[in-house]
Amino acid sequence: MRVALYSYWRSSSAWRVRIGLHLKGIAFDYHPVDLRQGVQFSTEHRARNAMSQVPVLEVEEGGTTHHLAQSMAILEFLDERFPAPMLLPGDAYDRARVRALAEHVNSGIQPFQNQAPQKWLRARAEGLEKEWVRHWIATGLAGLEEAVKRGAGRFSHGDAVTLADAFLVPQLYGARRFGVGLEPYPTLVRIEAACREVEAFRRAEPAAQPDAPRDST
Ligand SMILES: N[C@@H](CCC(=O)N[C@@H](CS)C(=O)NCC(=O)O)C(=O)O
């Protein structure tokens, strides 16, 4: 099996997958897709992902090349094919909780900060897009803080890293990037610090990627 990731250094969704790949010790080729230059809209990339987005996980196996889209689906695929360490817990209720925490970010926060809606808003009211992004991140993180608090240990769900942490860490980076203060979310910030002690999380950080600008730290 050969694995390659189509990624962009600062993409929070691609970052989630990088965390999963590193946690599981899966070797992969890194193919940058420059979202600033619009490479996601090229014919080649659209053939890999009809939504013109990253991440895309390319998996070559048994003579077939698969292009997997959507970070949640990719991470679940990785959990099925490379079970150690599992990112989803064994118990169905625990699994539902971890998926829900990940979805808070995946469908409740990140889509609002994406380039496409920002561009759409900016074209109608210059500057409004920044207010919009900050509003949805702050509101979403408030809900996430409450939800995580109810079952957190060292990490979002007890004391083992799960999928929920792979979604949380990139989202907090996004919050800082857009100028959202993190003081109201002490549990989330504490878990982020615990994640940063794990090498796989450090290897997945934007500044550690080959397409990151030199001054990106
Ligand atoms: N739900 C998707 C979201 C993917 C996504 O939003 N990717 C962003 C980068 S984080 C992207 O490619 N944006 C390109 C654009 O807005 O033009 C996932 O989890 O993979």
The ligand as an ORCA input file, in Angstrom:
! r2SCAN-3c Opt
* xyz 0 1
  N     -15.266     18.886      5.887
  C     -14.062     18.924      5.067
  C     -13.576     20.344      5.002
  C     -12.428     20.521      4.030
  C     -12.066     21.980      3.916
  O     -12.842     22.872      4.283
  N     -10.858     22.232      3.392
  C     -10.415     23.600      3.227
  C      -9.082     23.830      3.932
  S      -9.215     23.599      5.666
  C     -10.218     23.883      1.759
  O      -9.716     23.060      1.033
  N     -10.632     25.089      1.332
  C     -10.460     25.496     -0.024
  C     -11.278     26.713     -0.363
  O     -11.989     27.254      0.509
  O     -11.188     27.146     -1.521
  C     -13.022     17.977      5.692
  O     -13.133     17.701      6.880
  O     -12.145     17.484      4.977
*
